Amino acid sequence: MLNALTISELGKKLAAREVSAREATQACLDRIQQVDGRVRAFVSYDARDALAQAAAADQRLAAGERGPLLGVPLGIKDVISVKGQPLRCGSKILGQFVSPYDATVIQKLRAAGAVVFGRLNMDEFAMGSSTENSAFQTTGNPWDTSRIPGGSSGGSAAAVAADECVAALGSDTGGSIRQPAALCGCVGLKPSYGRVSRFGLVAFASSLDQIGSFTKQVRDAATMLEALSGVDPCDSTSVPQPVPHYATSLSGEVKGLRLGLAKEYMVGGLNPEVRLAMDAAVNQLVKLGAELVEISLPHTDYAVATYYIIATAEASANLARFDGIRYGARVEGADPTELYSKTRGAGFGPEVKRRILLGTYVLSSGYYDAYYIRAQKVRTLIRADFLKAFEKVDAIITPTSPTPAFKIGEKADDPLQMYLMDIFTISANLAGICGISVPCGFTPSPRLPIGLQLLGKPFGEETILRVAHAYEQATAWHKEKPPLS
Ligand code: GLN
């Protein structure tokens, strides 16, 4: 089953010309036919276009070109522009919109010869932790399709876990790569802010958003990061730092590395099975030679509140462009004001409306200083907590999500419960640092994946990849497959 291989396994076969990109792409398309009726990860895909890209990759391979992503089929979250493909961000408001250009990450993947195909389901405008806020469908967790896959990049996580593609792109504003990766049992990497260009990513909260990958193994996360990273003249927040050859950092060694455990993260709401898995993972890393250091991140308690002020404020500004005038769905009105309100009233779902209202409120005159400015100050303190901790440690270990995947519908009526799902992931976005989630165990019954999160310094991806890889190689969690026949 070529679709079940990792990027590095498939890449070897393609390079040796044992298999073709066309066969690999067809295997993914067949798998979608077989399981996506239950998983519902894809909102759409264009099989003809995928096979045409694969044929072009085969020609490049035949001409002697080689590269780690040449001919590898990758799924794309429905928030990243792919020229000629629908772009709907899990929302009705974009109507039948088709992207007129490729995002920078897509240009890079095309240059590397990857087959970029499919639109993967997500919470509307990436707002959510369960994919239940998609206007189209709720994705099922491949380990138990009556449960959520996490979110907002739930389609990306589920598609990779169900072997419907070899790897996928997602975006992470407060945990949307790491949390679904944990809940579906794959590897999710959120790069440091500025590492990867956001050009062509539909903005949710521009100071927090980053594009990253879902993969089946840590080595593939290194390969993807190298392909995606780099400064981009189209994104002024991308940073001109050299792009390392990330795969060479995967030495398998953690001896002498100092790993921080934050006392504030061992909170009451942590599910006991997640706690057990996390403790076992920590022991494993100690056995491998890492040194544990207790650290303090004193402003942790304020992270969720700070995030929901800053992210909603930025979202309210970013989503103002969806007004029915220039593109997307339109509901006519007697005058422009009525047209805007009818279009936005019909086009946005309840969670997006809630966030726009919250964000508009915290930015409004009279409340701006009390909420928005204060949240920015707390954000600075949260970043300072991390920078201080990183003077003592090389990486920080936490659970990725406080609980395993819950049942579809279980938290849908309780936004606050849903917001608390982000408690361990949100701070990394506020601080601009990098994070990765790797599989670290399962709940016994039902059998659901658990993820371990490693947080690293700004532009410290090599260190977290190294620790994640060493841990992965010492365990077998990543080899397990969901019970989908
Ligand atoms: N779950 C968080 C939210 O709802 C994070 C989403 C994200 O990272 N895009 O905002």
Residues whose N, C-alpha, C, O or C-beta is under 5 A from the ligand:
A	BS01	LIG	A126 M127 G128 S129 G151 S152 S171 D172 T173 G174 G175 S176 D422
